[in-house]
Amino acid sequence: MFRLVAQDLCPYAQRCRVLLEEKRAPYVTEYIQLDQKPAWFAKLAPTGTVPLLVHGDVVVDGSLAINEYVDAHWGEPTGPNAPDAIEGLRARLAVLSEAMAIVWSACIATSDQARDAELRRLESSLGRITLSRPRPSDHGPLDLFECALVPLGLRLRWMAGVTTFPAFDVPPALDAWLDVALERPSATTSLPPHVRDKFEAWLRSRLSSGTQAP
């Protein structure tokens, strides 16, 4: 049994849950609040951040390392084996992480001008995403890159669903891929049902009054 320690809104923790769901691995998720970390977590987590995976006596920190570990220890591997291919995957995942960071910056921007600048950066970052395949396969799990893309795609859709949030463009190929991927069960079972409403309510509040992050 894999034990995943997470925070409910964390997209990086959701990356791990998407993979666990896609591979039908046995796991439990324990959600914590990072501003009220339990004592046991402080003893386990070297960086004090989530996600954190506990598997027997093994503790793995960080979504990239966690997903590589799960992929190697449950079911058929979906990731590459050759060192150069692994480095290529990590480079592509870094692009996703950059886009996610810009999403956050756009959401917390303190002026319309600053938000517009971040959204233009986001469009540029999304344009650098290279898909593994034109659409997810109907058979077999998403690969490591695709599992990490699902949380980003969900947040792009949530942002676009808030009517007061400025418009931004998503590359057509990526948008079409998301249409299919976000219909997979793992896109919804990988996060608590309240998360979308919580995110959208916070974003609307942020746009109207500049309140703090959730």
WOQUI-V562437 format. One record per backbone hydrogen bond with DSSP energy under -1.0 kcal/mol. NH is the residue of the N-H (numbers start at 0). CO is the residue of the C=O. E is the energy in kcal/mol with one decimal. If there is no record, write none. Layout:
nh;co;e
NH;CO;E
NH;CO;E
This chain:
nh;co;e
1;25;-2.8
2;53;-2.4
3;27;-3.0
4;51;-3.4
5;29;-2.3
9;6;-1.4
13;9;-1.6
14;10;-1.6
15;11;-1.1
16;12;-1.8
17;13;-2.7
18;14;-1.8
19;15;-2.5
20;16;-2.7
21;17;-3.0
22;18;-2.5
24;19;-2.4
27;1;-2.3
29;3;-3.1
31;5;-2.6
35;32;-1.8
41;37;-1.6
42;38;-1.4
43;39;-1.3
44;40;-3.0
51;4;-1.8
52;59;-3.1
53;2;-2.9
54;57;-2.9
57;54;-2.2
59;52;-2.8
61;50;-1.9
65;61;-2.6
66;62;-2.6
67;63;-2.0
68;64;-2.2
69;65;-3.0
70;66;-2.4
71;67;-1.5
72;68;-1.4
73;69;-1.2
85;81;-2.4
86;82;-2.2
87;83;-1.9
88;84;-2.3
89;85;-2.4
90;86;-2.0
91;87;-2.0
92;88;-2.5
93;89;-1.8
94;90;-1.2
95;91;-1.4
96;92;-2.3
97;93;-2.2
98;94;-2.3
99;95;-2.5
100;96;-2.2
101;97;-2.0
102;98;-2.2
103;99;-2.0
104;100;-2.2
105;101;-2.8
106;102;-2.1
107;103;-2.0
114;110;-2.4
115;111;-2.5
116;112;-2.0
117;113;-2.0
118;114;-2.4
119;115;-1.9
120;116;-1.8
121;117;-2.5
122;118;-2.3
123;119;-1.8
124;120;-2.4
125;121;-3.0
126;122;-1.6
127;124;-1.3
128;125;-1.4
146;142;-2.6
147;143;-1.4
148;144;-1.3
149;145;-1.4
152;148;-2.6
153;149;-2.6
154;150;-1.9
155;151;-2.1
156;152;-2.1
157;153;-2.5
158;154;-2.5
159;155;-2.2
160;156;-1.5
161;158;-1.3
164;161;-2.2
174;170;-2.7
175;171;-2.5
176;172;-1.9
177;173;-2.5
178;174;-1.8
179;175;-1.1
180;176;-2.8
181;177;-2.7
182;179;-1.3
183;180;-1.5
186;183;-1.7
187;184;-1.3
188;184;-2.8
190;187;-1.1
194;191;-1.7
197;193;-2.3
198;194;-2.9
199;195;-2.9
200;196;-2.5
201;197;-2.1
202;198;-2.6
203;199;-2.6
204;200;-2.1
205;201;-2.8
206;202;-2.5
207;203;-1.7
208;204;-2.6
209;205;-1.8
